[in-house]
Amino acid sequence: MAKIIGMEVLDVRFPTSKELDGSDAMNPDPDYSAAYVVLHTDGGPDGYGLAFTIGRGNDVQAAAIRALAPHVVGRDVPEDAAALGDLSRTLVGDSQFRWLGPEKGVAHMAVGAVVNAAWDLAARRAGLPVWQFAARMTPEELVSLVDFRYLSDALTEAEALDILRRAEPGRAERAKQLEANGYRAYSTSPGWLGYADAKLVRLAEQAVADGFGMIKLKVGGNLEDDVRRMKLARETVGPDVRIAVDANQRWGVRAAVDWMTELAPYDPYWIEEPTSPDDVLGHAAIAKALAPIKIATGEHVQNRVIFKQLLQADAISVLQLDAARVGGFNENLAILLLAAKFGIPVCPHAGGVGLCELVRHLSMFDFVAVSGTDADRSIEWVDHLHEHFTDPAVVERGRYLAPTAPGFSARMHDATLRRFRFPDGPEWTETASE
């Protein structure tokens, strides 16, 4: 049996703040970064995963991942649901590491990076992309991956098994649909808060020409600016293209309602992260006040338990899971099952470093094996940094193409790792010398 013989962790950072790519009301100058993990094996191939950050916090994130090495190095290479479930339980169950969460923040994101690297490794050994690798598991195997400890008041193991069994008969047909047609995307690229009006208009026109049926604008910096930008965007794309807006947790409850009331004449489809991601009742109050504008959140929701409460409280109408925020594929499976139980569409958070590459697997797996539908669902698309990945996400005519390469698509090119490694890569040493 092949063994994991080493776990390498690299701090990789990209200077995206130079062009204000990724800028929003709470993060005006992000340098998109990844704490990048490689699981080395003695029999090949290796496994790859990452946690997404936006700069200086990446050294903390990388250190947290390294702290998990004793649980990983020396293990048999995972090849099936049983091994992937056991690894997840071991990592989450480390009591001293768990104390830093529990199951939240830097410690939990570290678990997620390692768990996702293990999924990448298992899928590579199977010769399948992760979405297909997972979709070929039985309902019983999939249920065995989920920790129902804090979920059973909202989703029982029997209910989860029923959801998966109902989706099972159509799996092959839906997989063929994805291979032929891909999965719907929406574009955030026009809407970064630091962009000038002319750039917003140009990129919005381009998004529509490229086949996107929805774009997203960042809001929350200045109300007058937001009203002007929203008006420009609506005039540019016309009445039939959806415009979502994203406040990145900028407001309290009252401010969210008041601000969105001013934007309502321009028909926003959803307001994303209107307030603290931990404020379940705040989201519920905003949802009630702003209906029919949809409430979306998830990229900073810390674990399946908060998602459970958001769903129980009717606080969100769009669930935006994140591939690298929670405890990896296993916990995202639990979140997908919760969304299916409550009938809420999943539109994952992407962008960042590698998130477009990762989340397409989650949405496609959900369509094939969990919810069985893509109605009112789309995956965020941000068109930067894909060239650094060996299996980059590709969008054509407003739709993500289904990945075919084995693994979870997290592997970066060796040249990228050499150039953008922090602090000793040429990108950073040359910048420091200027």
Buried (B, 14 or more C-beta within 10 A) or exposed (E): EBBBBBBBBBBBBBBBBEEBBBBBBBBEEBBBBBBBBBBBBEEEBBBBBBBBBBBEEBBEBBBBBBBBBEBBBEBEBBBEBEBBBBBBEBBBEBEEBBEBBEBBBBBBBBBBBBBBBBBBBBBBBBEBBBBBBBBBBEBEBBBBBBBBEEBEEBBEBEBBBBBBEBBBEBBEEBBEBBEEEBBBBBBBBBBBBBBEEEEBBBBBEBBBEBBBBBBBBBBBBEBEEBBEBBEBBBEBBEEEBBBBBBBBBBBBBEBBBEBBEEBBEBEBBBBBBBBBBBBBEBBBBBBEBBEEBBBBBBBBBBBBBBBBBBBBBBBBBBBBBBBBBBBBBBBBBBBBBBBBBBEBBBBBBBBBBBBBBBBBBBBBBBBBBBBBBBEEBBBBBBBBBBEBBBBBBBBEEBBBBBBEBBBBBBBBEEEBBEBBBBEEBEBBEEEEEE
